[in-house]
Amino acid sequence: MSDSLITVVIPVYNGEKYLEETIRSSLASLHRPLEVIVVNDGSTDSSLAIADSLAVIHPELKVISQENAGVSAALNTGCSAAKGIYLFPLGADDLISEHYLAKLPKFLI
């Protein structure tokens, strides 16, 4: 496996319906080291609570909360906080397979 840190950035606004499954699919990645950043963009549903509850048990998950500024601003916030060599944006309702990120660095080098 690669030793290159990948950061998954998930901007979210009112994504409670799919967010937990999205975060879990990212955390299930076989690639390590891994950082997952969820940027709560002023959600009025339980998105922030979902992300915070998962962050308690997953140290590789970081949650940032900001006032609603739009998906691009939330993505920029996450990218600014990222420590990874590679950044992977993921929608709050998207899923990835456990093998996807493990293969990614091979294609980018």
C-alpha positions in Angstrom: 0.0 0.0 0.0 1.0 3.6 -0.6 2.2 5.8 2.3 0.7 8.9 0.6 -2.0 10.5 2.7 -5.3 11.0 0.9 -7.8 13.5 2.2 -11.5 12.9 1.3 -13.4 16.2 1.6 -17.2 15.9 2.0 -19.1 19.2 1.8 -22.6 18.8 3.3 -25.7 20.9 3.5 -28.8 19.1 4.9 -27.5 15.7 3.8 -28.7 13.6 6.8 -30.4 11.0 4.6 -27.2 9.7 3.1 -24.4 11.3 5.0 -23.6 8.5 7.5 -23.4 5.9 4.7 -21.2 8.3 2.7 -18.8 8.8 5.6 -18.7 5.1 6.4 -17.9 4.3 2.8 -14.9 6.7 3.0 -13.7 5.4 6.3 -13.9 1.8 5.0 -11.2 2.5 2.4 -8.3 0.1 2.4 -6.0 3.0 1.7 -4.0 4.1 4.7 -3.1 6.8 5.8 -6.4 8.4 5.3 -8.0 11.7 6.4 -11.7 12.4 6.0 -13.0 16.0 6.4 -16.7 16.7 6.6 -17.5 20.4 6.1 -21.0 21.2 7.5 -22.2 24.2 5.5 -24.8 25.5 7.9 -27.1 22.5 7.8 -30.4 22.8 9.6 -31.0 19.0 9.8 -29.0 16.5 11.8 -26.0 16.4 9.4 -23.7 18.0 11.9 -24.7 15.6 14.7 -24.2 12.6 12.4 -20.7 13.7 11.5 -19.8 14.6 15.1 -21.0 11.2 16.4 -18.8 9.4 13.9 -15.8 11.6 14.6 -15.8 10.5 18.2 -15.0 6.9 17.2 -12.9 7.6 14.1 -9.8 9.7 14.7 -9.2 10.0 11.0 -12.5 12.0 10.6 -12.4 15.7 11.1 -15.6 17.9 11.2 -15.6 21.5 10.3 -18.7 23.7 10.7 -19.3 27.0 8.9 -22.2 29.3 8.1 -23.9 28.5 4.8 -21.7 29.7 2.0 -22.4 27.2 -0.7 -20.8 23.9 -1.8 -17.8 25.5 -3.5 -16.9 27.5 -0.3 -17.4 24.4 1.8 -15.1 22.4 -0.5 -12.5 25.2 -0.4 -12.7 25.1 3.4 -12.1 21.4 3.5 -9.2 21.6 1.0 -7.6 24.4 3.1 -7.7 22.2 6.2 -6.5 19.0 4.4 -3.1 17.5 5.1 -3.2 15.0 2.3 -0.9 14.8 -0.7 -4.0 13.9 -2.7 -7.5 15.5 -2.3 -10.6 13.6 -3.2 -13.9 15.5 -3.2 -16.9 13.4 -2.4 -20.6 14.5 -2.4 -22.6 14.0 0.8 -24.8 11.4 -1.1 -22.0 9.5 -2.9 -20.4 6.2 -2.0 -17.0 4.8 -2.9 -15.8 1.2 -2.8 -13.2 0.2 -0.2 -10.7 -0.4 -3.1 -11.1 2.9 -4.9 -8.8 5.1 -2.9 -6.2 2.4 -2.6 -5.8 2.4 -6.4 -5.9 6.2 -6.8 -2.2 7.1 -6.1 -1.0 4.5 -8.7 -2.8 6.5 -11.4 -1.7 9.9 -10.2 2.1 9.3 -10.0 
